[in-house]
Amino acid sequence: MAIPTRDLEKTLRRVFRVSSFRPGQEDVVRSVLSRRDTVAIMPTGSGKSLCYQLPGLHLHGTTVVISPLISLMKDQTDKLSELGLDASQLNSALTPREETASLDAIRSRDSEFVLTTPERLASDPDFVSALRRNPIDFIVVDEAHCVSQWGNDFRPAYLALKPVIDRLGHPPIVALTATATGSVVDDIVKALGLRSPHIVNTGIFRSNLKLEVLRTASEDDKRLRLVELLRDLDGTGIVYAATITQVDTICTELNAVDFEVAPYTGRLGRRERQDNQERFMSGDVKAIVATNAFGMGIDKADIRFVIHYAIPGSPESYYQEAGRAGRDGSEARCILLFRLEDRRIQRYFIAGRHRGARTRLSRKGLSAAQLDAKLREEEARRQGDEDKLERMMLYAQSPECRWKFLLQHFGDGGDFTEFACGACDNCLHPPESQIAPPRNGLPSVNA
């Protein structure tokens, strides 16, 4: 569907109150309007939502949006409604009355946008039947890296989407993600059945994010450095910890030295999590201290810092979490407090995750040949997780530009041999020593 640029820009100004496209947005919009399957890899804060909202307005049917988080879905539904757009959501958080109202609106073709979770779409035939009454313009798969076993947020329900998409007539698909290596893109294309997709990759580099790694000699040293950082940093931010126990300890110690911080973990009750999140959103706390359960779908543009108290399990996880800072385009600091011994926590998580997977496989009553094949697949996933952890360890210990390391890891295209961001800790203060010879499979930096 050929729509003049001036008409698209008119809608931008009138509906979204935006004067011009950001990099990559018009490319994605035009691909969608031409009814072509599309994969858009665009960093956090680059305006991925507009890439489906704008073409959805210029087409005459229904846009179906699949999102992994109910909180994110609610936020998007509210924003669409505020813009005067008809949007319905269907998920487990709705009351029976709200669910009935949403299904009625979908059956009567009153919803320009329908938002749902992959679990709901894959398991509710009545919902699918209601959707089939609508002319579907295209289907959006948000956080599409969740479809891949190599992604950092694998969600098995995503693997059940293709048969449902086929039942809906396989309309054009738009897969959106902030991060995806080549293998993850391949998985997205295969798992969703994309047909010669147009791939838009605007790159992961965000010049306003200042990447830093602070080496710490002990847990006491790490806690001291965290206190010093929070005294120096302006604004509100996130402190990511590896475990619930670590979150509780950090909050207790920071509150004891008069920092207003709040915890966010899966162990807290729903009301307390919501209250703490609202305090964070309104800027009433210096930081929210959280496990990686916090962050996806949090639409706070002015996060001024993200501190990782312990090393995450992969560069993918690190970029996704650190990238929640500075969505307003202003400078933000992304700091990893690194202690070599922290590697043990992530290896413990990997072992537990895959031990559980092997146990579940053994209970499925598979034949010897089937079980052997599944065990080999599981071993490949375990090794993949180990490899990603090793890459994260290399990031923490590399003397090179931090952004150069990430750009090379994600394969952003181009030659980054001479790349230097000029603003990370290694660019501003190049390490005097070079990486020592590998020991136990890992390089180390001589301080």
Residue pairs with C-beta under 8 A, 6 or more apart in sequence:
1 33
1 34
1 35
1 58
1 59
2 33
3 33
3 58
5 26
7 58
8 26
8 29
8 54
8 58
9 19
9 20
9 21
11 54
11 57
11 58
12 18
12 19
12 20
12 21
12 50
12 54
13 19
15 57
15 83
15 84
15 85
16 50
16 53
16 54
16 83
18 50
21 29
22 46
22 47
23 46
23 202
24 40
24 42
24 46
24 200
24 202
25 46
25 47
25 50
25 51
25 54
27 200
28 38
28 40
28 42
28 51
28 174
28 200
29 50
29 51
29 54
29 55
31 38
31 198
31 200
32 38
32 51
32 52
32 55
32 138
32 172
32 174
33 55
33 58
33 59
35 138
35 172
36 172
36 196
36 197
36 198
37 172
37 173
37 174
37 194
37 195
37 196
37 197
37 198
38 172
38 173
38 174
38 175
38 197
38 198
38 199
38 200
39 144
39 175
39 177
39 180
39 185
39 188
39 189
39 194
39 197
39 198
39 199
39 200
40 48
40 51
40 174
40 175
40 176
40 177
40 200
41 177
41 178
41 179
41 180
41 185
41 199
41 200
41 201
41 202
42 48
42 51
42 176
42 178
42 200
42 201
42 202
43 178
43 202
43 203
43 204
43 205
43 206
43 323
44 178
44 320
44 323
44 324
44 327
45 206
45 301
45 323
45 326
45 327
45 328
45 329
46 202
48 142
48 176
48 178
49 76
49 79
51 174
51 176
52 63
52 65
52 138
52 140
52 174
52 176
53 80
53 85
53 113
55 63
55 137
55 138
56 63
56 112
56 113
56 137
56 138
57 85
57 112
59 137
59 138
60 135
60 137
61 134
61 135
61 136
61 137
62 106
62 109
62 111
62 112
62 113
62 114
62 131
62 134
62 135
62 136
62 137
63 112
63 113
63 114
63 136
63 137
63 138
63 139
63 140
64 113
64 114
64 115
64 116
64 121
64 131
64 136
64 138
64 139
64 140
64 168
65 73
65 76
65 113
65 114
65 115
65 116
65 139
65 140
65 142
66 115
66 116
66 117
66 118
66 121
66 139
66 140
66 141
66 142
66 161
67 73
67 76
67 115
67 116
67 117
67 142
67 143
67 297
68 117
68 118
68 142
68 143
68 146
68 153
68 155
68 158
68 296
69 143
69 296
69 297
70 91
70 92
70 93
70 117
71 297
71 298
72 142
72 296
72 297
73 89
73 91
73 115
73 116
73 117
73 297
74 89
74 93
75 297
75 299
76 87
76 115
77 87
77 88
77 89
77 113
77 115
80 86
80 87
80 113
81 87
85 112
85 113
86 105
86 110
86 111
86 112
86 113
87 111
87 112
87 113
87 114
87 115
88 102
88 105
88 106
88 110
88 111
88 113
88 114
88 115
89 102
89 114
89 115
89 116
90 99
90 102
90 103
90 106
90 114
90 115
90 116
90 120
90 124
90 127
91 116
91 117
91 120
92 117
92 120
94 102
102 111
103 126
103 127
103 130
105 111
106 114
106 127
106 130
106 131
106 133
106 134
107 130
107 133
109 133
109 134
109 135
111 134
114 131
114 134
116 127
117 157
118 146
118 155
118 157
118 158
118 160
118 161
119 157
120 127
121 127
121 128
121 161
121 164
122 157
122 160
122 161
122 164
123 160
128 164
128 167
128 168
131 168
132 167
132 168
132 169
136 168
136 169
136 171
137 171
137 172
138 171
138 172
138 173
138 174
139 165
139 168
139 171
139 172
139 173
139 174
140 173
140 174
140 176
141 147
141 158
141 161
141 173
141 174
141 175
141 176
141 188
141 192
142 176
143 153
143 176
143 177
143 296
144 158
144 175
144 176
144 177
144 180
144 188
144 192
145 151
145 152
145 153
145 177
145 178
145 179
145 180
145 184
145 188
145 316
146 153
146 154
146 155
146 158
147 155
147 158
147 159
147 161
147 175
147 187
147 188
147 191
147 192
148 154
148 180
148 183
148 184
148 187
148 188
148 191
149 187
149 381
149 384
150 181
150 183
150 184
150 187
150 384
151 180
151 184
151 187
151 316
152 179
152 313
152 314
152 316
152 317
152 320
153 296
153 320
158 191
159 191
161 191
161 192
162 191
162 192
162 193
165 171
165 173
165 192
165 193
166 193
170 193
173 192
173 193
173 194
173 197
175 188
175 192
175 194
175 197
177 184
177 188
178 204
178 319
178 320
178 323
179 204
179 316
179 319
179 320
179 410
180 188
180 410
181 316
181 409
181 410
181 411
182 411
185 199
188 194
189 197
201 412
201 413
203 407
203 412
203 413
204 319
204 406
204 407
204 410
204 412
205 403
205 407
205 412
205 421
206 323
206 326
207 421
207 423
208 326
208 329
208 330
208 331
208 332
209 322
209 323
209 325
209 326
209 332
209 333
209 334
210 331
210 332
210 333
210 334
210 423
210 424
211 322
211 334
211 402
211 403
211 406
211 421
211 424
211 425
212 333
212 334
212 335
212 336
212 402
212 424
212 425
213 335
213 336
213 338
213 395
213 396
213 402
213 425
214 225
214 335
214 336
214 337
214 338
215 338
215 339
215 445
215 447
216 222
216 225
216 337
216 338
216 339
217 339
218 339
219 339
222 309
222 337
222 339
223 250
223 253
225 337
226 239
226 250
226 254
226 307
226 309
226 337
227 253
227 254
227 257
227 259
229 305
229 307
229 335
230 254
230 259
230 286
230 287
233 304
233 305
233 333
234 304
235 302
235 303
235 304
235 305
236 280
236 283
236 285
236 286
236 287
236 300
236 302
236 303
236 304
237 286
237 287
237 303
237 304
237 305
237 306
237 307
237 325
237 332
238 287
238 288
238 289
238 290
238 294
238 295
238 303
238 305
238 306
238 307
238 321
238 324
238 325
239 250
239 261
239 287
239 288
239 289
239 290
239 307
239 309
240 290
240 291
240 292
240 294
240 306
240 307
240 308
240 309
240 310
240 312
240 321
241 247
241 250
241 289
241 290
241 291
241 309
241 310
242 291
242 309
242 310
242 311
242 342
242 345
242 346
242 349
243 291
243 345
244 265
244 266
244 267
244 291
246 309
246 310
247 263
247 264
247 265
247 289
247 290
247 291
248 263
248 265
250 261
250 289
250 309
251 261
251 262
251 263
251 289
254 261
254 287
254 289
255 261
259 286
259 287
260 284
260 285
260 286
261 285
261 286
261 287
261 288
261 289
262 276
262 279
262 280
262 285
262 288
262 289
263 276
263 288
263 289
263 290
264 273
264 276
264 277
264 280
264 288
264 289
264 290
264 291
264 293
264 294
265 290
265 291
265 293
266 291
266 293
268 276
276 285
276 288
277 288
277 294
277 298
279 285
279 288
280 288
280 298
280 300
281 298
281 300
287 305
287 307
288 294
292 312
292 317
292 321
295 320
295 321
295 324
296 320
298 324
300 324
300 327
301 327
301 328
302 327
302 328
302 330
303 324
303 325
303 326
303 327
303 332
304 325
304 326
304 330
304 332
304 333
305 325
305 332
305 333
305 334
305 335
306 321
306 322
306 324
306 325
306 332
306 333
306 334
306 335
307 335
307 336
307 337
308 318
308 321
308 322
308 335
308 336
308 337
309 337
310 337
310 339
310 342
310 345
311 336
311 338
311 342
311 343
311 345
311 346
311 392
311 393
311 396
312 318
312 321
312 346
312 392
313 346
313 349
313 350
313 385
313 388
313 389
313 392
314 385
314 388
314 389
314 391
314 392
315 388
315 391
315 392
315 395
315 405
315 406
315 409
315 410
316 388
317 392
318 336
318 392
318 395
319 406
319 410
322 334
325 332
325 333
325 334
326 332
336 396
338 396
338 397
340 444
343 389
343 393
346 389
346 392
347 386
347 389
350 382
350 385
350 386
350 389
353 385
354 378
354 381
354 382
354 385
357 378
357 381
358 375
358 378
361 371
361 374
361 375
361 378
362 371
366 374
390 441
390 442
391 409
393 442
394 405
394 442
394 443
395 402
395 405
395 406
395 409
397 435
397 442
397 443
397 444
397 445
398 405
398 426
398 435
399 426
399 430
399 431
399 433
399 434
399 435
399 445
400 426
401 419
401 420
401 421
401 424
401 426
401 427
402 421
402 424
402 425
402 426
402 427
403 419
403 421
403 424
404 416
404 419
404 420
404 421
407 416
407 419
408 416
420 427
421 427
422 428
431 445
433 445
433 446
433 447
435 443
435 444
435 445
436 443
436 444
436 445
436 446
437 443
